Every structure is written in structure tokens, then in C-alpha cells.
Amino acid sequence: MEIIDCDSIEEIIVCNKEGDESPEEEIIFPHLNCLTLNGLPKLISFYKGSLGFPSLDQLKVTTCSMLKYLLTSSTAKSLVQLKTMKIKGCDSIEKIIVCNKEGDESTEEEIIFPHLNCLTLNDLPELISFYDGSLSFPFLDKLKVTDCNMLKYLLTSSTAKGLVQLKTMVIKECDSIKEIIVCNKEGDESTEIEIIIFLHLNRLTLDELPKLRSFYKGSLSFPSLNKLNVSSCDRMKTDLNSFMLNQKTLIDDDFDDEDSSES
């Protein structure tokens, strides 16, 4: 499904009866494997009811300026086959995933993306978090976050520890980010001393992060790292020696991510 350059569309699916406030029934797209929403400046939601995409493989949302969030938690939990998620140029989006019931914090249970291998967040000026609950990306291979100026951190420690397949991490031009990884519970210092190991990470870029002070307050290990670029992170206090790099690590100031030319 591709919906592109529709200037007036506000919802993709609406209730059958105008003015009917009864709860919308769940809609499942059992075989949909690719969803693209592009150039929909007035889109505020896909559907006000519950959605399921059990076969969705690719999700791309770009230039949807009125969206405040992308997915509810129940819809996110249905994305068991999703491999690629790219969100770009959505000026109003504050969270990628929100709780099903607004204001109900109790239902923010763990969400697992069992097959997601590429996650790109680009030019989301109001984004403050991906999701307030617990997240797991056991097969994530590439993570790229660029120009998300309201983000103060990227990952919680529990999510970071689950990135056992991550090979590429690129964080650029995020003006407010202070730490890449934070403790799971604010104020809980006990969990910050544990070590986080990025076993397969081989490319790491931190660029133009003016408020970044540390990658993580605990111990880190990158045993496979061979491309490292840290530039324009003037407040960063973490000594690169604390990254525990092996002898093969190359600190390459000219290294740029291979996907930097992507639109």
C-alpha cells in the first residue's frame, strides 16, 4: 500500500457512519507486506481503532507533518515480521509508539520487534522518545538517528543490552541529546554500573551532538568495533579508552556512514 502526495487526507480509514462515536472495531491486514505514507501534510492518524499488520515487512513514513505518533502499542505488537522502519520529516511526531489509552501509563508493557533489522529516524524535530515502555530489538543490525533535536537520550540500558546483533550505529545532529544510553529508571543508580556489550558493533558515528556528555555512565565493551568517528561532541566527557576497544579499532575522523547519501 502506497499513499503519496495527498494534500488534504486526514485519516486513511474512517468509521463507516459519520458521527458514530462507538468504539471502532479492529482491522487486520493479514497479507500486507509494505506500507508507505509520503507527503500527507494533514494526516493525523491511520485509523482511530485498533490495527494489525502481522505480515508487514517494510514501513516508511515521510513528510507527514501533523502526525503526533505513529503506532499504538497494540499495533506495534502485531508487527512481528517487520524488517525495515524508516520515519523521516514528520514535524509534529513526539513518540513513535504510544499507549493504547491516552494517559494510562500502566499498560506500557514490553514491545518486541523480533525481526526488525534496520531502523532510521531522520528529521523529527519534536520527537522526545520512541516509546515510554520497554523495547526489544533482538535482530537489529543498523540504527541511524539524525536531526532529532528534542531527544535527550536514545536507549535505556535494558534495550541497549538486547541489541545483540547491532553492527552499525549512527547518531548525528541531535541538539539536546545528553546520553546515548540511560538507566532504565530515572534516579536508580544501581543499574548504571553494569556492563553493556555490543558484541557485533563494528561502525559507530557520533557527530554534531553539542550537549552529549557521555555515551553511558556504566561500563561499555565494543569487541568488534573497527570504525569509530566522534566529532563535534565538545562536551563529551567519556574517555575513548573507556570504550574498551580492541587493538584492531580504527579511529577514523573521515569516516562517514555509507547511507549518508540516502534520501
ABEGO torsion letter per residue (X at the ends): XBBBGBAABABABBBABBGBABBBBBBBBAABABBBBBGBAABABABABBBBBAABABBBBBGBAABABABBAAAAAABAABABBBBBGBAABABABBBABBGBAAABBBBBBAABABBBBBGBAABABABABBBBBAABABBBBBGBAABABABBAAAAAABAABABBBBBGBAABABABBBABBGBAAAAABBBBBAABABBBBBGBAABABABABBBBBAABABBBBBGBAABABBAAAAGBBAABBBBAABBBAAAABX
